[in-house]
Amino acid sequence: MKSATRGAVCGVAAAVAYGMNPLFSLNLFACGMDVESVLFYRYAIATVILAAVFRLRGMKIGVSRREVVPLALGGLIFALSSLALYESFMYMDAGVACSILFIYPILVAVIMMLFFHERASLLTYGCIMMATAGVALLCRGDGSGEMSMRGLLLVVASSLCYAVYIVGVDHSALNRVPSARMTLWMLIVGTVTFWLFTSFGTRLCAVPSTAVAWTNVIGMALIPTVIPILFINIAIKNVGPTFSAIIGALEPVTALIIGVAVFGERLTVRIVSGALLILVAVLLVIARPLLVRLIHHSGSHVHDSDSRRSQSPV
């Protein structure tokens, strides 16, 4: 398999796997488990699996002293993002929540504009307005009533936490830590965080002793957690971060499909329109550097052609 094809396949697999978050978490909530307990098992089992992968491949796990504090802060923010997202599932359809969550690249752009004085183009401003309009459409719900404001605030908080995490990684000592190793430590910090959130494990819900419940626990730790981590690194290496991020649009699409097909969530024209506005806005923001390069290359090509024609004999 060619590297580009392998990268694209891994990118698709990572996006679809991550979009399957609701498939496992909602089933565990239905079993009576609370959010903190579900996330503890997700992070703890994923940590064990990823650490085993590191061990088998002989990869280094250690980090330097100057990376400890950034890792702890990053892991806490990462864990809070997961907590807010899973809490939002209690108040709104998971497919809609995952569509709104996907605004995090827009929020990254806003953070860079406000705090790092990064210049924004008219395209960026247009995309921010488009994403806002998409969220507004999704806020109207499925036609049966207004969306829960608490659910909306939770999923926006989740997206904002993830955006802060991304910016923090890029502007700290963590930008030199290999992504897989950094993710392992994020999972370790998250495991400790949710152990503390369950009062040092005293309020930790036991997993129901059924094969179905344990299948969901293992599936949640493996499919939307470990697999995306491993596969996205392969995708980035083979097709680059921009194309990998564009493929990531399959995450909310997968969540919407699962919500409708498995959990009977409603899919209306308003929801589809809102989700599409968000997806298009985010994809334009992600692809903007690529578009700029293509336009620049095209302009240079036309200029070179004109120059050659002007120098050609009559």
Residue pairs with C-beta under 8 A, 6 or more apart in sequence:
1 9
3 238
4 238
4 239
6 234
6 238
7 234
7 235
7 236
7 237
7 238
7 239
7 243
7 244
8 235
8 238
8 239
8 243
8 247
10 231
10 232
10 234
10 235
10 238
11 231
11 232
11 235
11 239
11 243
11 244
11 247
11 248
12 247
12 250
13 227
13 231
14 227
14 228
14 231
14 232
14 235
14 244
14 247
14 248
15 228
15 247
15 248
15 249
15 250
15 251
15 254
16 250
16 251
16 254
17 223
17 224
17 227
17 228
17 231
18 224
18 228
18 248
18 251
18 254
19 98
19 224
19 250
19 251
19 252
19 253
19 254
19 255
19 258
20 223
20 224
20 254
20 255
20 258
21 85
21 94
21 98
21 220
21 224
21 255
22 89
22 94
22 95
22 98
22 255
22 258
22 259
22 263
23 219
23 258
23 262
24 216
24 217
24 219
24 220
24 223
24 224
25 38
25 42
25 86
25 89
25 94
25 220
26 89
26 94
26 263
27 212
27 213
27 216
28 38
28 213
28 216
28 217
28 220
29 35
29 38
29 89
29 90
31 208
31 213
31 216
32 205
32 208
33 205
33 207
33 208
34 203
34 205
35 83
35 86
35 87
35 90
36 83
36 194
36 197
36 198
36 203
36 204
37 194
37 198
37 203
37 204
37 205
38 86
38 220
39 79
39 82
39 83
39 86
39 190
39 194
40 191
40 194
40 195
40 197
40 198
40 204
41 207
41 217
41 220
41 221
42 82
42 217
42 220
42 221
42 225
43 79
43 82
43 187
43 190
43 191
43 194
43 221
43 225
44 191
44 221
45 217
45 218
45 221
45 222
46 187
46 221
46 222
46 225
46 226
47 184
47 187
47 188
47 191
49 221
49 222
49 226
50 180
50 183
50 184
50 187
50 226
50 229
51 61
51 184
53 59
53 226
53 230
54 60
54 61
54 180
54 181
54 184
59 180
59 181
60 181
61 181
61 184
63 71
63 177
63 181
63 185
64 173
66 173
67 173
67 174
67 177
70 168
70 172
70 173
70 174
71 174
71 177
71 182
71 185
71 186
71 189
72 189
73 168
74 165
74 168
74 169
74 172
74 174
74 182
74 186
74 189
75 185
75 186
75 187
75 188
75 189
75 190
75 193
76 189
76 193
77 161
77 164
77 165
77 168
78 161
78 162
78 165
78 186
78 189
78 190
79 186
79 189
79 190
79 193
79 194
80 157
80 158
80 161
81 158
81 159
81 161
81 162
81 165
82 158
82 190
83 158
83 194
83 197
84 154
84 155
84 157
84 158
84 161
85 97
85 98
85 101
85 154
85 155
85 158
87 154
88 97
88 151
88 152
88 154
88 155
88 158
89 97
90 151
91 148
91 150
91 151
91 154
92 147
92 148
92 151
92 152
92 155
93 142
93 259
93 263
93 265
93 266
94 255
94 258
94 259
94 263
94 265
95 252
95 255
95 256
95 257
95 258
95 259
95 260
95 265
95 267
95 271
96 138
96 147
96 256
96 259
96 265
96 271
96 275
97 151
97 155
97 255
98 251
98 252
98 255
98 256
99 134
99 138
99 252
99 255
99 256
99 271
99 274
99 275
99 278
99 279
100 135
100 138
100 152
100 155
100 156
100 159
100 278
101 155
101 158
101 159
101 162
101 252
102 159
102 249
102 251
102 252
102 278
102 279
102 282
103 131
103 134
103 135
103 156
103 159
103 278
103 281
103 282
104 159
104 160
104 162
104 163
104 166
105 163
105 245
105 282
105 285
105 286
106 127
106 128
106 131
106 281
106 282
106 285
107 159
107 160
107 163
108 163
108 166
108 167
109 118
109 120
109 124
109 127
109 128
109 285
110 128
110 163
111 163
111 164
111 167
112 118
112 167
113 119
113 120
113 124
116 167
116 171
121 288
123 284
123 285
123 288
124 285
124 288
126 281
126 284
127 281
127 282
127 284
127 285
128 281
130 277
130 278
130 280
130 281
130 284
131 277
131 278
131 281
131 282
133 274
133 277
134 273
134 274
134 275
134 276
134 277
134 278
134 281
135 152
135 156
135 274
135 278
136 274
137 270
137 271
137 273
137 274
137 277
138 147
138 270
138 271
138 274
138 275
138 278
139 146
139 147
139 152
140 146
140 147
140 270
140 274
141 147
142 265
142 266
142 267
142 268
142 270
142 271
143 266
143 268
143 270
144 266
168 174
169 175
169 182
174 182
179 233
179 236
180 229
180 230
180 233
183 229
187 225
195 201
195 204
198 204
207 213
207 214
207 217
232 244
235 243
235 244
235 247
236 244
242 286
242 287
242 289
242 290
245 286
246 283
246 286
246 287
249 279
249 282
249 283
252 275
252 278
252 279
253 275
253 279
256 267
256 271
256 275
259 265
260 266
260 267
284 291
